Amino acid sequence: MGFVDEVKFFVKAGDGGNGCVSFRREKFIPKGGPNGGDGGRGGSVLLEADARKHSLIDFRYRSHFKAERGGNGQGSDKHGRSGKDTIIYVPPGSVVKDAATDQVVADLTQAGQQFIAAQGGQGGFGNARFATSTNRTPRKATPGVPGKEFWLKIELKLLADVGLIGLPNAGKSTLLSRLSAANPKVAPYPFTTLTPQLGVLHLKFMEPCIIADIPGLIQGASQGVGLGHQFLRHVERTSILLHLIDAASEGDQPVQDYQVLAAELAAYNKDLLKYTHLVVLNKIDCLDEDRVEELRLLFQELGIEILALSAQENIGIQRLKELLGDLLEEQRATASEKTEKKEKKEEEGRL
């Protein structure tokens, strides 16, 4: 129950406080004017991305969130105080949708990013607001505006540099444990991993690399078969897709396994084909050199260069780390260059 990546919850902003009807009453001033204050604004409900959050588990224990209502206006031109906002902290990568329409209303991708989920109601006007030259004693005040309320839902898409994908029992959990300090559950039966696992790969002279082990995909996953859409969406937020293939399969089955993965990714979102893809053959400790070379040639016929390793025996892991480091360094340099060009263009536009 530790990882939750889809929740539905209710938010209710605070109502605005009511305006006040009041008149100035002081000794020796028999005809004081209106002095009713305005009501305070109701508090809003906000969502904020917090890097310390990695799942939506908190929503299992609380699904209704309400902000404080505004205070009522008082005499002597005293306005009601504003209601306190309620802030809900969610993991970066949270896609917020209207539960009724399924329309995306916010996409919180960076820590500190905020979204007003429900706006607090405006406070009502006190009678001092309605005094005119022809009506010096107004007995009118307005009520506060009710705060907005909605049912919302969040779908969490993990933010990671590398997404590990593969059919069940390809060895992703074992590989993740070799690349990082993660300690996922490993067992010799299908669907050992039922929730996404995150690991951190530390590279020399580079920022740490976040790796997400996406639970085993199967044929038909793009249509919701098996774990289906529940975990495919996590793939969208990675920059490198590492296809882990079980090399111990007979014949051309490893190639077919890769084609199944590629087809499911394309069926789910064609843009995934534009990502950086790295194909890795696992379990080469079970094969002889001739079989490894045979598989290498089969993939070359598809225009794919492979990296062969054994996660179980720690063979080829260092080479994979170096390759991931090179790919990430190249991507980050390209992203930095694009950012600099964009900022320069915006600066020239302001001159």
C-alpha positions as CSV (number, residue, x, y, z in Angstrom):
1,M,0.0,0.0,0.0
2,G,3.1,2.2,0.0
3,F,2.7,3.6,-3.5
4,V,-0.5,5.3,-4.7
5,D,-0.6,7.0,-8.1
6,E,-4.2,7.8,-8.6
7,V,-6.7,9.5,-6.2
8,K,-10.0,11.3,-6.1
9,F,-10.7,14.0,-3.5
10,F,-13.0,16.9,-2.7
11,V,-12.0,20.5,-2.2
12,K,-14.1,23.3,-0.7
13,A,-12.9,26.9,-0.5
14,G,-13.9,29.1,2.4
15,D,-17.1,31.2,2.1
16,G,-16.7,35.0,2.2
17,G,-17.8,36.7,5.4
18,N,-21.0,38.7,5.5
19,G,-21.1,42.5,5.4
20,C,-22.3,44.3,8.5
21,V,-25.1,46.9,8.9
22,S,-24.1,49.3,11.6
23,F,-24.3,53.0,12.4
24,R,-22.0,55.3,14.3
25,R,-23.3,55.8,17.8
26,E,-21.4,58.3,20.0
27,K,-22.3,60.7,22.7
28,F,-23.2,64.1,21.4
29,I,-23.2,62.8,17.8
30,P,-26.9,61.8,17.4
31,K,-26.8,61.3,13.6
32,G,-23.7,59.2,13.0
33,G,-23.4,57.7,9.5
34,P,-23.1,54.0,8.5
35,N,-20.0,52.3,9.6
36,G,-20.6,48.6,8.8
37,G,-17.4,46.8,7.6
38,D,-17.0,44.3,4.8
39,G,-16.7,40.6,5.3
40,G,-13.3,38.9,4.8
41,R,-12.4,36.8,1.8
42,G,-12.6,33.1,2.3
43,G,-9.5,31.0,2.2
44,S,-8.5,29.1,-1.0
45,V,-7.5,25.5,-1.4
46,L,-4.1,25.2,-3.1
47,L,-2.1,22.3,-4.5
48,E,1.7,22.6,-4.2
49,A,4.3,20.2,-5.6
50,D,6.7,19.1,-2.9
51,A,9.9,17.2,-3.8
52,R,9.7,15.3,-0.5
53,K,6.5,13.6,-1.7
54,H,6.8,10.5,-3.9
55,S,3.3,9.1,-3.8
56,L,-0.3,10.0,-3.0
57,I,-0.5,7.8,0.0
58,D,-1.7,10.7,2.2
59,F,-5.0,10.8,0.3
60,R,-5.8,7.3,1.6
61,Y,-6.4,8.8,5.0
62,R,-8.0,12.1,4.0
63,S,-10.1,12.9,0.9
64,H,-11.9,16.1,1.9
65,F,-10.1,19.4,2.2
66,K,-11.7,22.7,3.3
67,A,-10.4,26.2,3.7
68,E,-11.4,28.6,6.5
69,R,-14.3,31.0,5.9
70,G,-13.8,34.7,6.0
71,G,-14.8,36.6,9.2
72,N,-18.0,38.8,9.2
73,G,-17.7,42.6,9.0
74,Q,-18.3,44.6,12.2
75,G,-19.3,48.1,13.3
76,S,-16.8,50.9,13.4
77,D,-15.7,50.1,9.9
78,K,-14.0,46.9,11.0
79,H,-13.6,44.4,8.2
80,G,-13.7,40.7,8.8
81,R,-10.4,38.9,8.6
82,S,-9.6,36.7,5.6
83,G,-9.8,33.0,6.0
84,K,-6.6,30.9,6.0
85,D,-5.7,29.0,2.9
86,T,-5.4,25.2,2.9
87,I,-2.3,23.9,1.1
88,I,-2.2,20.3,-0.1
89,Y,1.2,19.0,-0.9
90,V,1.6,16.6,-3.8
91,P,4.5,15.0,-5.6
92,P,6.0,16.6,-8.7
93,G,4.5,15.0,-11.7
94,S,1.0,15.3,-10.5
95,V,-1.6,15.8,-13.2
96,V,-4.7,17.4,-11.8
97,K,-8.1,16.7,-13.5
98,D,-11.7,17.7,-13.0
99,A,-13.3,14.5,-11.8
100,A,-16.6,15.2,-13.6
101,T,-15.2,16.1,-17.0
102,D,-11.7,14.4,-16.9
103,Q,-10.3,17.7,-18.2
104,V,-6.7,18.5,-17.1
105,V,-6.7,21.7,-15.0
106,A,-3.1,21.6,-13.9
107,D,0.2,19.8,-14.4
108,L,2.6,20.2,-11.5
109,T,6.0,19.2,-12.7
110,Q,8.4,21.3,-10.6
111,A,8.9,21.5,-6.8
112,G,7.2,24.7,-5.5
113,Q,4.8,25.0,-8.3
114,Q,1.3,25.9,-7.1
115,F,-2.3,25.7,-8.4
116,I,-5.4,27.2,-6.9
117,A,-7.8,24.2,-6.8
118,A,-10.7,26.2,-5.3
119,Q,-10.9,30.0,-5.0
120,G,-12.1,31.5,-1.8
121,G,-15.4,33.5,-1.8
122,Q,-15.4,37.3,-1.9
123,G,-16.5,38.9,1.3
124,G,-19.8,40.8,1.4
125,F,-20.1,44.6,1.5
126,G,-21.0,46.4,4.7
127,N,-23.6,49.2,4.7
128,A,-20.9,51.9,4.7
129,R,-20.3,51.0,1.0
130,F,-23.9,52.0,0.1
131,A,-24.0,55.5,1.5
132,T,-24.9,58.1,-1.1
133,S,-25.9,61.8,-1.1
134,T,-29.5,60.8,-1.3
135,N,-29.3,57.7,1.0
136,R,-27.2,58.6,4.1
137,T,-28.5,55.8,6.2
138,P,-28.5,52.6,4.1
139,R,-29.6,49.5,5.9
140,K,-28.2,47.2,3.2
141,A,-25.4,44.8,3.4
142,T,-24.5,41.8,1.2
143,P,-23.7,38.3,2.2
144,G,-20.3,36.7,1.4
145,V,-19.9,34.7,-1.8
146,P,-19.7,30.9,-1.3
147,G,-16.3,29.4,-1.9
148,K,-15.8,27.2,-4.9
149,E,-16.0,23.4,-4.5
150,F,-15.0,20.6,-6.7
151,W,-14.3,16.9,-6.9
152,L,-10.8,16.5,-8.4
153,K,-8.5,13.7,-9.2
154,I,-4.7,13.4,-9.5
155,E,-2.8,11.0,-11.7
156,L,0.8,10.8,-10.8
157,K,3.4,10.5,-13.6
158,L,6.8,9.7,-12.1
159,L,9.5,12.2,-13.0
160,A,12.7,10.2,-13.8
161,D,15.7,10.4,-16.1
162,V,15.6,6.7,-17.1
163,G,12.5,4.4,-17.4
164,L,13.2,0.7,-17.1
165,I,10.6,-1.2,-19.2
166,G,10.4,-4.9,-20.0
167,L,8.1,-7.9,-20.0
168,P,7.6,-9.8,-16.7
169,N,10.7,-11.5,-15.4
170,A,13.1,-9.6,-17.6
171,G,15.1,-8.8,-14.6
172,K,14.3,-5.1,-14.1
173,S,14.2,-5.1,-10.3
174,T,17.5,-6.9,-10.2
175,L,19.0,-4.4,-12.6
176,L,17.6,-1.5,-10.6
177,S,19.3,-2.9,-7.4
178,R,22.6,-3.0,-9.3
179,L,22.4,0.5,-10.7
180,S,21.2,2.1,-7.4
181,A,20.7,1.6,-3.7
182,A,17.1,0.6,-4.3
183,N,16.1,-2.7,-2.7
184,P,13.0,-3.9,-4.6
185,K,11.3,-7.3,-4.0
186,V,12.7,-9.9,-6.4
187,A,11.3,-13.4,-6.9
188,P,11.2,-16.0,-9.7
189,Y,7.5,-15.5,-10.7
190,P,5.7,-13.1,-13.0
191,F,4.6,-9.7,-11.8
192,T,6.9,-9.5,-8.8
193,T,6.8,-5.8,-9.1
194,L,3.3,-4.4,-8.8
195,T,4.2,-0.8,-8.1
196,P,6.8,1.5,-9.7
197,Q,10.1,1.6,-7.9
198,L,12.5,4.5,-7.9
199,G,16.3,4.3,-7.6
200,V,19.1,6.9,-7.7
201,L,22.2,6.3,-9.8
202,H,25.2,8.4,-8.7
203,L,27.5,9.3,-11.5
204,K,30.9,11.0,-11.3
205,F,31.0,14.7,-12.0
206,M,27.2,14.7,-12.7
207,E,24.0,15.2,-10.9
208,P,22.3,12.0,-9.7
209,C,20.2,10.1,-12.2
210,I,16.7,9.0,-11.2
211,I,15.7,5.6,-12.5
212,A,12.1,4.3,-12.5
213,D,11.3,0.6,-12.7
214,I,8.0,0.5,-14.5
215,P,6.1,-2.7,-13.7
216,G,6.0,-5.4,-16.3
217,L,4.1,-4.7,-19.5
218,I,2.4,-7.3,-21.6
219,Q,0.9,-7.5,-25.0
220,G,-2.3,-5.4,-25.0
221,A,-1.1,-3.1,-22.2
222,S,-1.9,0.0,-24.3
223,Q,-5.6,-1.1,-24.3
224,G,-5.5,-1.6,-20.5
225,V,-4.7,-5.3,-20.5
226,G,-2.8,-6.5,-17.4
227,L,-1.3,-3.5,-15.5
228,G,-2.1,-1.5,-18.7
229,H,-2.6,2.3,-18.5
230,Q,-2.0,2.2,-14.8
231,F,1.7,2.3,-15.3
232,L,2.3,3.2,-18.9
233,R,1.7,6.9,-18.1
234,H,4.8,6.9,-16.0
235,V,6.9,6.3,-19.1
236,E,5.9,9.7,-20.5
237,R,7.9,11.6,-18.0
238,T,11.3,9.9,-18.6
239,S,13.9,11.0,-21.0
240,I,15.6,7.7,-21.7
241,L,13.7,4.4,-22.1
242,L,15.8,1.3,-21.3
243,H,14.3,-1.8,-22.9
244,L,15.4,-4.8,-20.8
245,I,15.1,-8.0,-22.8
246,D,15.3,-11.6,-21.5
247,A,18.2,-13.0,-23.6
248,A,17.7,-16.5,-22.2
249,S,14.6,-17.0,-24.4
250,E,15.0,-19.4,-27.3
251,G,15.1,-18.6,-31.0
252,D,14.1,-15.1,-32.0
253,Q,11.9,-14.6,-28.9
254,P,14.1,-11.8,-27.5
255,V,13.5,-9.8,-30.7
256,Q,9.8,-10.5,-30.5
257,D,9.8,-9.4,-26.9
258,Y,11.3,-6.1,-28.0
259,Q,8.8,-5.7,-30.8
260,V,5.9,-6.2,-28.3
261,L,7.3,-3.5,-26.1
262,A,7.8,-1.1,-29.0
263,A,4.3,-1.7,-30.3
264,E,2.7,-1.1,-27.0
265,L,4.6,2.1,-26.5
266,A,3.6,3.4,-29.9
267,A,0.0,2.4,-29.5
268,Y,-0.2,4.3,-26.2
269,N,1.6,7.4,-27.3
270,K,3.5,7.8,-30.7
271,D,5.6,10.6,-29.2
272,L,7.4,7.9,-27.1
273,L,9.1,6.7,-30.3
274,K,11.0,10.1,-30.4
275,Y,12.6,9.4,-27.0
276,T,16.1,8.1,-26.6
277,H,15.9,4.3,-26.5
278,L,18.5,1.9,-25.2
279,V,18.1,-1.9,-25.7
280,V,19.8,-4.1,-23.2
281,L,20.0,-7.9,-23.3
282,N,19.9,-9.4,-19.8
283,K,20.9,-12.9,-18.4
284,I,23.8,-13.5,-20.8
285,D,25.4,-15.6,-18.0
286,C,23.0,-18.3,-19.2
287,L,24.3,-18.1,-22.8
288,D,27.5,-18.9,-24.7
289,E,29.3,-16.3,-26.8
290,D,27.9,-17.7,-30.1
291,R,24.3,-17.2,-28.9
292,V,25.0,-13.6,-27.7
293,E,26.6,-12.8,-31.1
294,E,23.6,-14.4,-32.9
295,L,21.2,-12.1,-30.9
296,R,23.4,-9.1,-31.6
297,L,23.1,-9.8,-35.4
298,L,19.3,-10.3,-35.2
299,F,18.9,-6.8,-33.6
300,Q,21.3,-5.3,-36.0
301,E,19.0,-6.4,-38.8
302,L,16.4,-4.1,-37.2
303,G,19.0,-1.2,-37.0
304,I,19.4,-1.6,-33.3
305,E,22.6,-1.8,-31.4
306,I,22.4,-3.7,-28.1
307,L,24.3,-3.8,-24.8
308,A,24.6,-7.3,-23.3
309,L,24.9,-7.8,-19.6
310,S,23.9,-10.0,-16.6
311,A,22.3,-8.1,-13.7
312,Q,22.4,-11.2,-11.6
313,E,26.1,-11.7,-12.0
314,N,27.0,-8.0,-12.2
315,I,28.4,-8.4,-15.7
316,G,28.4,-5.3,-17.9
317,I,26.8,-3.1,-15.3
318,Q,29.7,-0.6,-15.2
319,R,29.5,-0.2,-19.0
320,L,25.8,0.5,-18.7
321,K,26.4,3.2,-16.1
322,E,28.9,4.9,-18.3
323,L,26.6,4.7,-21.3
324,L,23.7,6.2,-19.3
325,G,26.0,8.9,-18.0
326,D,27.1,9.9,-21.6
327,L,23.5,9.9,-22.8
328,L,22.3,12.1,-19.9
329,E,25.2,14.5,-20.2
330,E,24.4,14.9,-23.9
331,Q,20.7,15.5,-23.2
332,R,21.3,17.9,-20.4
333,A,23.7,19.9,-22.5
334,T,21.2,20.1,-25.3
335,A,18.4,21.2,-22.9
336,S,20.7,23.8,-21.4
337,E,21.5,25.2,-24.8
338,K,17.8,25.4,-25.7
339,T,17.1,27.2,-22.5
340,E,19.9,29.8,-23.1
341,K,18.6,30.4,-26.7
342,K,15.1,30.9,-25.4
343,E,16.2,33.3,-22.7
344,K,18.3,35.2,-25.1
345,K,15.4,35.5,-27.6
346,E,13.0,36.7,-24.8
347,E,15.6,39.3,-23.7
348,E,16.0,40.6,-27.3
349,G,12.3,40.9,-27.5
350,R,12.1,43.1,-24.4
351,L,14.8,45.5,-25.9
